[in-house]
Amino acid sequence: MVKKTTFVAGMSILLMATACKTKDVKMNAEKKETVSEKKEVVYQVFTRLFGNKNTTNKPWGTIEENGVGKFNDFTPKALREIKNLGVTYVWYTGVPHHAVIRDYTAIGVSHDDPEVVKGRAGSPYAVKDYYNVNPDLAVNPEKRLEEFEALIKRTHEANLKVIIDIVPNHIARKYEGKSNPKGVRDFGVDDDVTVEYKRDNNFYYIPNIPFQLPDGNKPLNGESHSLIDGKFNENPAKWTGNGSRLAKPDKNDWYETVKVNYGIRPDGSKDFPELPVGYDKLSNKEHYAFWKGKSVPSSWIKFRDIALYWTARGVDGFRYDMAEMVPYEFWSYMNSAIKNANPDAFLMAEVYNPKEYRNYIHLGKMDYLYDKVETYDKLKAIIQGKTPPDGLSYIQKGLADIDVHMLKFLDNHDEQRLASPDFAGSPEKGKPMMVVSTMITSAPIMVYFGQEVGEAGNENGGFGTHSRTSIFDYVGVPNHQRWMNNGAFDGGKLSQSEKDLRDFYKKLLNFSGHSSAVMGQFQDLQEVNRQAALGYDPNHVYSFVRWSDTQKLIVVTNFSSESSNIFELKIPADIIGKWNLKDGSYTIKDQLYGKSTTQLQVVNGEGKASITIAPLESFIYQL
């Protein structure tokens, strides 16, 4: 979810978790149980925008003016092309039914008040009904669930797997479960609203005080609408999604959502069973057994049932929004239940506090966490010329015990687009960043649709801002639309440079997906070459090795957009020894384009290779 708010200080108490300094061994039982044996590639698509062919892009435009993509736009051809890019999972963002400004009363869906909806198309992180899907995405809104189930089937037929969002921390201000399975009660219907907190209440309340709209909010950009009257009926007021305890939240709060109660008392203490000491070392099966028969808060059960509902319908995994705002004991409960139903489920989450990473992996049983505040932020600083690349090695060392769990990305719906002037400034500058973030880790790599053809997010959708592709508005995505080519999905309208960029992504992702070395060992070459390599430019060049029993790789990349670098790369004796190389000459050839071949000369147990690297160029040399 887009972070447009300052968190309320009181919530910091709610989010405190006991520090857990456990160590992970790369080949331990948990890795075998939960983590893939090959490099996974996640392709995030904003489902509403992927198939939209309309290029009008009027700010605050309606669905009729600016268009919208549908589930059916993911044709077998489109999915084959995504698969051929090297992708293994498609994350369909914005699928669960969220609040929108559109009349769907004919199919039994109530109106949403524009004063508690962001944008015209609505935030995908203000879910209104977890047992159905966004009617905007269906050709026939009444059959929207069937159309999504058909998309799941098509995705599987393309040998791809399906991820959707679950947002346990908050739900839409007006949640209405119109599609609940038999016996499922809506959030909040059984709450005692006379108290601020009760364990089995689904929400936190501000008793006897009605909700008030934030000052300065301008719904629909000031357009008149029958439901815009300066009020929203909620009495008593609930805590807002980001933790605001005010009946009148700020306009920068997540005012369109309400905070879900997981049994954390307002003073931050826990009102549920805690995991015994040592459970950080135990398996999903053992976590599942621990929770069996335990009394847990109502919200835990509701979200577990939601996840299992979608798992039963063929969804292969989930991306959890703002996971660290929910206690890791709940994640243990929910994730172990999902793994019990589908041991291969792919579970990834937003967690931005490095001190909590190991808690959410080992105790919360997450497969993957965003590596945002370390690797992503460091790469952004490097390409913007603010820091040399050496820090990447220190980050890798610090994450070594959990490296396999730290999903890498350069672009997603929350962040500025990689090619935007506010980030890298051009698609070409993203290339060395992409090589490093893909090859430096055995964890999955994620690509946001349009990234592979240089989308820069220049459109003004209305509520959304420049440099990000809006998730709140009906807009088109120009570079992606040129690749889509009116539904042909053949890149027919791309420029030559855009075609070349996509070819780069395709080669890199497919190579990494079939590389045993990228799932093996890592060692940095930066320190030894900074000290010893003749001509090596450590302010712009970064190098490292990856290897397995069957494959040896040397990765060299140049972050400079201006300077070539000619140098003699040193491979230290300890690596030569680990690779069992005798003195002699070994041919190493680049695996991205095959244009660069050089010799690794091993003399007295140390290696050297002559390298000439152009601006923004990268080599993945294979022995």
C-alpha positions in Angstrom: 0.0 0.0 0.0 1.2 3.5 -0.7 2.7 5.0 2.4 1.4 8.6 2.5 1.2 9.0 6.3 3.1 9.5 9.4 2.3 6.6 11.8 0.7 7.5 15.0 3.2 7.2 17.9 0.8 5.1 19.9 0.9 2.4 17.3 4.6 1.8 17.9 3.7 0.1 21.1 1.2 -2.1 19.3 3.9 -3.2 16.8 6.6 -4.0 19.3 7.8 -7.6 19.0 10.2 -9.6 21.1 13.7 -9.6 19.5 14.8 -13.0 18.1 18.4 -13.4 17.1 18.2 -16.9 15.7 20.5 -18.0 12.9 19.5 -19.7 9.7 21.6 -22.3 8.0 21.2 -22.1 4.2 20.7 -25.9 3.8 18.7 -26.5 6.9 15.3 -28.3 7.0 13.3 -25.1 6.8 14.9 -24.1 3.5 13.9 -27.5 2.1 10.4 -27.2 3.5 9.5 -23.7 2.4 11.9 -22.2 -0.2 12.2 -23.1 -3.8 15.2 -25.0 -5.2 15.4 -22.7 -8.2 15.4 -19.0 -8.8 11.7 -17.8 -8.8 10.6 -14.7 -10.8 7.5 -12.9 -9.7 5.8 -10.7 -12.3 3.6 -8.1 -10.6 0.7 -6.9 -12.8 -1.7 -4.2 -11.7 -4.7 -6.2 -13.0 -6.9 -3.2 -13.7 -4.3 -1.6 -15.9 -2.6 -4.5 -17.7 -5.2 -5.0 -20.5 -6.3 -1.4 -20.8 -5.9 -0.3 -24.5 -7.3 3.2 -24.0 -4.7 5.9 -24.3 -6.8 9.0 -23.3 -5.3 9.4 -19.8 -7.6 12.2 -18.7 -6.8 13.2 -15.1 -9.6 11.9 -12.9 -11.1 10.3 -16.0 -14.0 7.9 -15.7 -13.9 4.2 -16.7 -15.7 5.2 -19.9 -13.2 8.0 -20.7 -9.9 6.2 -19.7 -10.8 2.6 -20.0 -10.0 -0.4 -17.8 -8.4 -3.8 -18.2 -10.3 -7.1 -17.6 -9.4 -10.6 -16.5 -10.1 -11.7 -20.0 -7.3 -9.5 -21.3 -4.8 -12.1 -19.9 -5.2 -14.2 -23.0 -3.2 -17.5 -23.5 -0.9 -15.5 -25.8 -0.3 -12.8 -23.1 0.4 -15.4 -20.5 2.8 -17.3 -22.8 4.8 -14.1 -23.4 4.9 -13.5 -19.7 6.1 -17.1 -19.2 8.7 -16.7 -21.9 10.1 -13.6 -20.1 11.4 -16.1 -17.5 8.5 -15.6 -15.1 7.3 -18.3 -12.7 4.6 -16.5 -10.6 2.1 -13.8 -11.6 1.0 -11.5 -8.8 -2.4 -10.2 -9.8 -2.5 -7.0 -7.8 -5.9 -5.5 -6.9 -8.1 -8.6 -7.3 -10.2 -8.7 -4.1 -13.3 -6.6 -4.3 -12.3 -3.1 -3.0 -14.3 0.1 -2.7 -14.8 1.8 -6.1 -16.8 4.8 -7.3 -19.2 3.0 -9.7 -22.8 1.9 -9.6 -23.0 -1.9 -9.2 -26.3 -1.9 -7.3 -27.8 -4.0 -10.1 -25.7 -7.0 -8.9 -26.4 -6.3 -5.3 -23.3 -4.3 -4.4 -23.9 -1.1 -2.4 -22.5 2.3 -3.4 -19.2 3.4 -1.9 -19.0 7.0 -0.5 -16.4 8.9 -2.5 -15.4 10.7 0.7 -13.8 7.5 2.0 -12.4 6.2 -1.3 -9.1 7.3 -2.7 -9.2 8.2 -6.4 -12.1 7.3 -8.7 -11.1 3.6 -9.2 -10.3 3.1 -5.5 -7.4 1.7 -3.5 -6.8 -2.0 -3.9 -5.8 -2.0 -0.2 -9.3 -1.0 1.0 -10.9 -4.4 0.5 -14.7 -4.4 0.7 -15.5 -8.1 0.2 -12.8 -10.7 0.6 -14.9 -13.5 -0.8 -15.3 -11.9 -4.2 -13.4 -9.9 -6.8 -13.4 -6.4 -8.2 -16.4 -6.1 -10.5 -14.5 -3.6 -12.7 -12.3 -6.5 -13.8 -15.1 -8.6 -15.3 -16.8 -8.4 -18.7 -19.9 -9.6 -16.9 -19.7 -8.2 -13.3 -22.3 -10.7 -12.1 -20.0 -13.5 -13.2 -16.8 -11.9 -11.9 -15.8 -14.7 -9.7 -16.2 -17.2 -12.5 -14.1 -15.0 -14.8 -11.3 -14.9 -12.2 -11.4 -18.6 -11.7 -11.1 -19.0 -15.5 -8.0 -16.7 -15.3 -6.5 -18.9 -12.6 -7.0 -21.9 -14.9 -5.4 -20.1 -17.9 -2.5 -19.1 -15.8 -1.9 -22.6 -14.7 -2.2 -23.9 -18.2 0.6 -21.4 -19.2 2.7 -23.2 -16.5 2.6 -20.1 -14.2 1.4 -19.8 -10.7 -1.0 -17.2 -9.1 -0.5 -14.8 -6.3 -3.1 -12.4 -4.9 -3.1 -9.8 -2.1 -4.3 -10.2 1.4 -4.3 -7.2 3.6 -4.8 -8.4 7.2 -4.0 -5.1 8.9 -7.0 -3.1 7.6 -10.1 -3.3 5.5 -12.4 -0.8 3.8 -14.3 1.7 6.0 -17.5 0.2 4.5 -16.9 -3.6 4.5 -19.9 -5.7 3.2 -19.4 -9.4 2.7 -22.1 -10.0 0.0 -20.4 -13.3 -1.1 -19.7 -14.9 2.3 -19.8 -18.7 2.3 -22.4 -20.3 4.6 -21.6 -19.7 8.2 -19.2 -16.8 7.7 -20.1 -13.7 9.7 -19.0 -10.2 8.5 -16.2 -8.3 10.2 -17.5 -6.4 13.2 -21.1 -7.7 13.2 -20.5 -9.4 16.6 -18.4 -6.6 18.1 -19.2 -4.9 21.4 -19.0 -1.3 20.3 -19.3 0.1 23.8 -15.6 -0.5 24.6 -12.4 0.5 22.9 -11.0 -3.0 23.0 -12.2 -6.6 23.5 -10.1 -9.6 22.3 -12.8 -10.9 19.9 -13.8 -7.6 18.6 -12.6 -7.2 15.0 -12.0 -3.5 15.4 -10.9 -0.9 17.9 -13.5 1.7 18.8 -13.8 5.2 20.1 -17.0 4.8 22.1 -19.8 7.3 21.9 -18.0 9.5 19.3 -19.0 9.4 15.6 -16.4 9.3 12.8 -15.6 12.6 11.1 -14.1 13.1 7.7 -10.6 14.6 7.6 -10.2 18.2 6.8 -8.8 19.1 3.3 -9.9 16.0 1.6 -11.3 16.7 -1.9 -13.1 13.6 -3.2 -13.3 13.2 -7.0 -11.3 16.4 -7.4 -14.3 18.5 -6.3 -16.8 17.0 -8.8 -20.4 16.9 -7.6 -21.8 13.5 -6.5 -25.0 12.5 -4.8 -23.1 10.9 -1.9 -20.7 13.8 -1.2 -22.3 15.5 1.7 -19.4 16.1 4.1 -20.2 13.1 6.3 -19.8 9.4 6.5 -22.0 7.3 8.8 -19.8 5.5 11.3 -20.9 5.6 15.0 -18.9 4.9 17.1 -15.8 5.8 15.1 -13.2 3.1 14.6 -9.4 3.4 14.7 -8.0 4.1 11.2 -5.9 1.6 9.3 -2.6 3.1 10.0 -3.3 3.2 13.7 -4.8 6.7 14.2 -7.0 6.6 17.3 -8.7 9.9 16.4 -12.4 10.0 15.5 -11.3 12.6 12.9 -8.1 11.3 11.2 -5.7 13.4 9.1 -6.1 13.6 5.4 -2.7 11.8 5.1 -3.9 8.9 7.3 -5.3 5.8 5.7 -8.8 7.3 6.3 -10.5 5.0 3.8 -9.6 2.0 6.0 -10.1 0.7 9.6 -7.6 -1.1 11.7 -8.2 -4.8 12.4 -7.8 -6.0 16.0 -5.6 -9.1 16.4 -5.7 -9.3 20.2 -3.1 -6.6 20.9 -4.4 -4.4 23.7 -4.2 -0.6 23.4 -1.2 -0.7 25.8 0.6 -3.0 23.4 0.3 -6.2 25.5 -0.7 -9.5 23.9 -4.1 -11.1 24.5 -3.4 -14.5 22.9 -1.1 -17.6 23.3 2.5 -16.9 22.6 4.9 -19.2 20.8 7.1 -21.2 23.2 10.9 -20.7 23.2 12.5 -22.6 20.4 9.7 -22.4 17.9 11.9 -20.3 15.6 13.6 -23.6 14.8 10.5 -25.6 14.1 8.7 -26.5 11.0 5.3 -25.3 9.6 3.8 -28.7 10.6 4.9 -28.1 14.2 3.6 -24.6 14.2 0.3 -25.9 12.8 0.1 -28.5 15.6 0.8 -25.9 18.2 -2.2 -23.8 17.2 -4.6 -26.7 16.9 -7.3 -26.3 19.5 -6.0 -23.0 20.9 -8.4 -20.2 21.6 -7.4 -17.3 19.3 -8.9 -13.9 18.5 -11.9 -13.8 16.0 -9.9 -11.8 13.4 -7.3 -14.6 13.2 -9.9 -17.1 12.3 -11.6 -14.8 9.7 -8.4 -14.1 7.8 -7.2 -17.8 8.0 -10.5 -18.8 6.5 -10.2 -16.1 3.7 -6.7 -17.5 2.8 -7.9 -21.1 2.7 -11.0 -20.1 0.6 -8.6 -18.7 -2.1 -6.2 -21.6 -1.7 -9.0 -24.0 -2.4 -9.8 -22.1 -5.6 -6.3 -22.6 -7.0 -4.5 -19.5 -5.8 -0.9 -20.5 -5.2 0.3 -17.8 -2.8 -0.3 -14.5 -1.2 1.4 -11.1 -0.9 0.8 -9.6 2.5 0.4 -5.9 2.8 2.1 -4.2 5.8 2.7 -7.5 7.5 4.7 -6.0 10.4 1.6 -4.1 11.6 0.2 -7.5 12.6 1.8 -9.7 15.3 4.0 -12.6 14.1 2.1 -15.1 16.2 -0.9 -14.5 13.9 1.3 -15.2 10.9 2.5 -18.4 12.5 -1.2 -19.4 12.9 -2.3 -18.4 9.4 0.8 -19.4 7.3 1.1 -22.8 8.9 -2.6 -23.4 8.1 -2.0 -22.4 4.5 1.1 -24.6 4.2 -1.0 -27.5 5.7 -3.4 -27.1 2.8 -0.7 -26.4 0.2 2.9 -27.1 1.3 4.2 -25.3 -1.9 2.3 -22.0 -1.2 4.3 -18.9 -1.9 4.1 -16.4 0.9 5.7 -13.0 0.6 5.3 -9.9 2.8 6.1 -6.2 3.3 8.3 -5.9 6.3 10.4 -2.7 6.5 12.2 -3.1 9.9 15.4 -5.2 9.5 15.4 -5.9 13.2 12.2 -7.8 12.7 13.1 -9.8 9.6 14.0 -13.0 11.5 10.9 -12.9 13.6 8.7 -12.8 10.6 10.6 -15.5 8.8 11.3 -17.9 11.6 8.4 -17.3 13.9 5.9 -15.9 11.4 6.7 -18.6 8.8 7.0 -16.2 5.9 8.8 -17.5 2.9 9.9 -14.1 1.6 10.2 -10.5 2.7 10.8 -7.4 0.7 14.5 -6.4 0.7 13.6 -2.8 0.4 15.3 -0.7 3.0 18.7 -2.4 2.4 19.4 -3.7 -1.1 16.8 -1.6 -3.0 17.6 1.6 -1.2 21.3 1.1 -1.7 21.0 0.4 -5.4 18.9 3.5 -5.8 21.6 5.6 -4.0 24.3 4.0 -6.2 22.6 4.8 -9.5 21.9 8.4 -8.3 25.6 8.8 -7.6 25.2 9.3 -3.9 27.3 6.3 -2.8 29.8 3.8 -4.2 28.6 0.1 -4.6 30.8 -1.3 -1.8 27.9 -1.2 0.7 26.1 -4.0 -1.3 28.7 -6.5 0.1 28.1 -5.4 3.7 24.3 -5.8 3.2 24.8 -9.3 1.8 27.0 -10.3 4.7 24.4 -9.0 7.1 21.6 -10.9 5.4 23.7 -14.1 4.8 21.7 -16.3 7.2 18.4 -15.2 5.7 19.5 -14.4 2.1 17.2 -17.0 0.5 14.2 -15.3 2.1 14.9 -11.7 1.0 13.0 -11.0 -2.2 14.6 -8.4 -4.5 12.9 -5.8 -6.7 13.5 -2.4 -8.4 9.9 -1.5 -9.2 6.5 -2.1 -7.8 3.2 -0.3 -7.3 4.4 1.5 -4.2 7.7 2.8 -5.5 8.7 5.3 -8.1 9.1 3.7 -11.5 12.6 2.5 -12.2 12.9 4.5 -15.4 11.4 7.7 -13.9 13.5 10.9 -13.5 13.0 10.6 -9.8 14.7 7.2 -9.7 17.2 5.9 -12.2 16.3 8.5 -14.9 16.4 6.0 -17.8 15.6 2.3 -18.5 19.3 1.8 -19.4 20.4 2.9 -16.0 18.3 0.2 -14.6 20.3 -2.6 -16.3 23.3 -2.8 -14.0 20.9 -2.6 -11.0 18.8 -5.4 -12.4 21.8 -7.7 -13.0 23.1 -7.2 -9.4 19.7 -7.6 -7.7 19.0 -10.7 -9.8 22.4 -12.4 -9.5 23.5 -11.4 -6.0 20.9 -13.6 -4.3 19.2 -16.9 -4.4 15.9 -15.3 -3.3 13.2 -14.5 -5.9 13.4 -11.4 -8.1 10.3 -9.4 -8.8 9.5 -7.3 -11.9 6.6 -4.8 -12.2 4.7 -4.9 -15.5 6.1 -2.3 -17.9 9.5 -2.2 -16.2 10.9 -4.5 -18.9 9.9 -2.0 -21.6 11.0 1.1 -19.8 7.8 2.5 -18.4 8.5 5.8 -16.6 5.2 6.6 -14.9 4.8 10.0 -16.4 1.0 10.0 -16.5 -1.1 12.2 -14.2 -4.0 9.9 -13.3 -5.6 12.3 -10.9 -5.3 11.1 -7.3 -2.1 9.3 -8.1 1.2 11.2 -8.6 3.8 11.4 -11.3 6.7 8.9 -11.3 4.4 6.1 -10.0 1.8 4.3 -12.1 -1.4 5.2 -10.4 -3.2 2.5 -8.4 -6.1 4.8 -7.6 -7.2 5.9 -11.1 -8.3 4.6 -14.5 -5.2 5.1 -16.6 -3.2 3.6 -19.4 0.4 2.5 -19.2 2.0 3.8 -22.4 5.1 1.7 -22.8 3.3 -1.4 -21.8 0.5 -0.6 -24.2 3.0 -0.5 -27.0 4.1 -4.0 -26.1 0.5 -5.1 -25.8 -0.1 -3.8 -29.3 -3.9 -3.8 -29.1 -4.1 -7.3 -27.7 -1.5 -9.0 -29.9 1.1 -9.0 -27.1 3.9 -9.1 -29.6 5.7 -5.8 -29.0 4.7 -4.6 -32.4 4.6 -0.9 -31.4 7.7 -0.8 -29.3 10.7 1.2 -30.3 13.9 -0.7 -31.1 15.4 0.4 -27.8 12.4 -0.8 -25.9 12.6 -4.2 -27.7 16.3 -4.4 -26.8 15.5 -3.7 -23.2 12.9 -6.4 -23.0 15.3 -8.8 -24.7 17.8 -7.9 -21.9 15.3 -8.8 -19.2 14.3 -12.0 -21.0 17.9 -13.2 -21.3 18.8 -12.3 -17.7 15.6 -13.8 -16.1 15.8 -17.0 -18.1 19.5 -17.4 -17.4 19.0 -16.9 -13.6 16.0 -19.2 -13.6 18.1 -22.1 -14.9 21.3 -21.3 -13.0 22.5 -23.6 -10.2 25.2 -21.1 -9.3 22.7 -18.4 -8.4 21.2 -20.8 -5.9 24.6 -21.6 -4.6 27.4 -19.7 -2.9 28.2 -15.9 -3.0 31.5 -14.1 -2.4 32.2 -10.5 -3.1 35.2 -9.4 -5.2 34.9 -5.8 -4.3 37.4 -5.5 -1.4 40.2 -7.4 -3.0 39.9 -5.6 -6.3 39.6 -2.2 -4.7 43.0 -2.9 -3.2 44.8 -4.8 -5.8 43.2 -4.6 -9.3 45.0 -2.4 -11.8 42.6 0.2 -13.2 39.5 -1.1 -11.2 37.1 1.8 -10.5 35.4 0.8 -7.2 33.3 4.0 -7.3 31.3 2.5 -10.2 32.3 -1.1 -10.8 30.9 -3.9 -8.7 31.9 -7.6 -8.9 31.2 -10.9 -7.2 31.2 -14.6 -7.8 28.4 -17.2 -7.5 29.0 -20.9 -7.7 27.6 -24.4 -7.3 29.2 -27.8 -7.8 28.4 -27.6 -11.5 28.6 -23.9 -12.4 31.0 -21.1 -11.7 30.1 -17.5 -12.5 31.9 -14.1 -12.3 29.5 -11.1 -12.3 30.9 -7.7 -13.2 28.8 -4.6 -13.6 29.5 -0.9 -14.3 27.1 1.6 -12.7 28.6 4.6 -14.6 26.6 6.0 -17.4 29.6 7.9 -18.7 32.9 6.0 -18.3 34.2 2.7 -19.6 36.6 0.8 -17.4 39.5 -1.4 -18.5 41.1 -3.4 -15.7 42.6 -6.6 -14.6 40.0 -8.4 -12.3 41.6 -10.4 -9.5 40.1 -13.6 -8.3 41.6 -14.4 -4.9 43.3 -17.6 -3.9 40.5 -18.8 -1.6 38.0 -18.7 -4.4 40.4 -20.4 -6.8 40.8 -23.1 -4.1 37.1 -23.5 -3.6 36.7 -23.9 -7.4 39.5 -26.5 -7.5 41.2 -24.7 -10.3 44.8 -25.6 -11.2 47.3 -23.1 -12.6 46.5 -22.5 -16.3 44.3 -20.5 -18.6 40.5 -20.9 -18.6 38.0 -19.4 -21.1 35.2 -17.4 -19.5 32.3 -16.3 -21.6 29.5 -13.8 -21.0 26.1 -15.5 -20.7 23.9 -12.4 -21.3 24.8 -11.7 -24.9 27.9 -13.9 -25.5 29.8 -11.0 -27.0 32.6 -10.9 -24.4 35.0 -13.7 -24.0 38.2 -13.4 -22.0 40.7 -15.6 -20.2 41.0 -16.3 -16.5 44.7 -16.9 -15.9 45.5 -18.8 -12.8 49.1 -18.4 -11.6 50.4 -19.6 -8.3 46.8 -20.2 -7.1 45.5 -16.7 -7.9 43.3 -15.7 -10.8 43.4 -12.6 -13.1 41.1 -11.7 -16.0 41.4 -8.7 -18.4 38.1 -6.9 -18.5 36.8 -4.0 -20.7 33.4 -2.9 -19.7 31.3 -0.1 -21.3 29.1 2.4 -19.4 26.1 0.6 -17.8 27.3 -2.8 -19.1 27.3 -6.0 -17.2 28.9 -9.4 -17.8 27.9 -12.7 -16.3 31.0 -14.8 -17.1 30.8 -18.5 -16.9 33.9 -20.7 -16.5 
